Amino acid sequence: MNNQPHPQGDEPGAALPQPRLYNLVYCSRATADVGDAEVASIIAAARRHNPAWGITGLLVFGSGIFFQWLEGPRDEVMKLMALLKTDPRHADVVPLSESEEVRERMFPDWDMELVTADHIRDVLVDALGNTSDARHTEVLSRLLLQLDAGPLGDLASRSTLN
């Protein structure tokens, strides 16, 4: 029997390397024909396809604006983003933030969750209160600032869709 310490620690699975996680946050303007049925269709499609691609995140929709956080393998997120840019339900796609690093998922249990614009602040504040990761704290704080005064706020105030 080998009495040498296990290189990964005493616990099974301890210190297993985490994969690099890519996250992309963007906002876009919904086209005039997008309503509740189309948003429900987007969420249903995301819930069918994103788990197989390793993508989680959240989608916020309100005042004619989509705001989405995507996280997963870089290639898969980029493929999805390319599809979203050609989706006729989106216009004026504006990337707000992107990064790639070794870390835990921000939304590990959300295959794609719809959050109304009225509740996005609560979701971000809740996520900020539940994270111990310095990078998550930085990103969530920046998103809250952007929500109040940044590109998303500017787009929402200029939107003619209600």
Secondary structure as UniProt FT lines:
FT   TURN            7..8
FT   TURN            12..15
FT   STRAND          20..30
FT   TURN            32..33
FT   HELIX           36..53
FT   STRAND          56..62
FT   TURN            63..64
FT   STRAND          65..72
FT   HELIX           74..86
FT   TURN            88..89
FT   STRAND          90..102
FT   TURN            108..109
FT   STRAND          113..116
FT   HELIX           117..119
FT   HELIX           120..130
FT   HELIX           134..149
FT   HELIX           151..158
//
